[in-house]
């Protein structure tokens, strides 16, 4: 039994939307999300009032269409960045393993260069480019990990400062209450 061509296109479109939604859900569970399962764009949201320039509110990765109905995504900023750093660190470790093979590859290159065969010479050049490419990737990943670690460290310092400020406020209020109780 054949399906109507128009119905077949609609079914294909529904399947594509479903597959995209699955990708959005999988993406939102790992690192910094790029899309909500509803297909909406993710924005950076700061919750709370800005009492001080140095202490913004709590940050979230939030769906542009967010409603508290369970169909939209809202992830704390720190969790997303932490998972992203973990993923970058894992990738960096994989690249480091590849870099350990660089001396072996270089040895093979030198050995192949001795044979002076045209085909071998082209393969040597390709291997050399690959080694250079991997070295560049390791450097870029190292820079990204260092930048994200600095960013996460800065966010933790802000939280600690906010806790210290709140603790000082509570302490001064308790001193005022004690002095009034002693007077009264």
N, C-alpha and C positions, 0 to 999 in steps of 0.2 A: 504494500500500500504506500503510495507516494504522498508526501505532504505538499500542501499548497505552497508555492514559492514565497508568497507574502508572509504566510504563517511561519515558514522556515526561517526567513530573515528576522522576524520578531523573536523566534525562539533562540536564534543565534545571538541576537542582541541581549536577551535576558541572561543567557549563559555567560556572555562576556562580562556583563555587569556583576553577576554573581562571582565570577573568578576575580574580578577587580576588587570586590568587597572582601573576599578571602585574603587577598594580598594586603589590603589596608589593615585588616585585623592582625595579620601576622606582623606587619611592619610596626603597628602600634605597640606590640608586646616587646619589641626589642629596640632599645636605644631611643633616639629622638624620632618621634613619629612624624611622617610627612602628610598623611591623610587620615581622616576619621573613617570608620567603617561605613558611615553614611555617604562618604565621598567628599565631605566638606574639607576645606583647607584648615590646617592647624596654625594657630596663632600663639604668640607668647603673651601670657596674661599675668599681670601682677595684681594680687588680691590684697586689699587693705589700703588704708590711707598712707600717704607719704608724710609721716611726721618729721622725718629728718631726711636730708639729701642722701646720707650714707646708709640709711636703713630702709630700703623699699620693702613692700609687703612680700608675702610668699609668692613664688613664681610657679606657673603651670604652663604646660603645653595643652592647649584647649582647642576643641573644634570650634570653627567660626559660628556654627549653628547650635552651640551647646545649650541644652536644656537638661535639667536634672531628671530625665525620663529613662535613663539607662541605655539609650540608643546612640549616644554621642560620647566622644572620648575626652577625658581630662586627666592628664598625668602630671604629678609633681615634677618640676624642672630638675631637681637633684637626682631623682631616680633615672630619668631619661639620659642625663649627662653621664651618670655613673655607668649605666649599661653601655653607652657609646664608648666610654673610655675602656671598659672591659673588652669590648669587641675590637677596638683598635690595638689594645695590648696583645690580644690573642693573635691578631694579624701580624703584629710586629714580631712576635715570637716565631711565627711560621716563616717570616722573611729572614729572620736571623738564622734559622736552620738552613735556608737556601744559601745564605752568605757563607756559611761554614763550608759549603761545597765550592766556593770560588777558587781556593787554591788548587783543588783537583781539576776544575775546569781550565784554569790557567795552565796547569801542567799538560793537560790534553791539547790545549792550543799550541803550546810550544812544541810538543811532540809532532803534532800535525803539520806545523809550519816547516819542520825539517824535511818532510816528504815533498814539498813544493808542487803538489798536484793542484791544478786549477780548481777542481771541485772542492777539494779539501780547503783551499785558501778561502773560498766563498763561505764555507761552513765555519771556518775560524772567525771570519769577520762577523757572522751572525751570532756566534757564541760570545764574542767580545761585546757586541751591542747588548746582548741579553744580560751579561754581567754588569755592564754600565747601567742598564735600566733598573736592575734589581738593587744596585747600590743607591741609586737615586730614590727609589721607592722607600728603602729603609730610612734614608735621611728624612724624607717628607713625613713618614709615619712618626719618627722620633720627635720631630717638631710639633706635629699635631698632638701627640700624647702629652708633651711638656706643656703646651698651651692649655689643653683641657684640664690638666692637673692644677695649673695655676688658677684657672677659672673656678674649679671646684673648691680649691683652698680659699679663694676670696669669698665665695658664697658661705663657707663654713665660718669664716671670721666674722662676717656680717651677722650671722645667726648668734654667735657667741656674744657679740657686742650688744645685740638686742636683748639677750637674756640678762647681761650685766646691767643694762639700763633699767629693765623691768625690775630686777632684784633691788636696785638702788631706790626706785620709787616705792616699792613695798616696804623697804627698811625705813625710809623717811616717814611714810604714813604711820607705821607702827610706833615710831618715836613720838610723833605728834599725839597719837592716841594715848600713849602712856603718860605724857606730860599733862594732858588735860585730865586724865583720870587722877593723877597725883594732886592736881590743883583742886579738883572738884571734890 
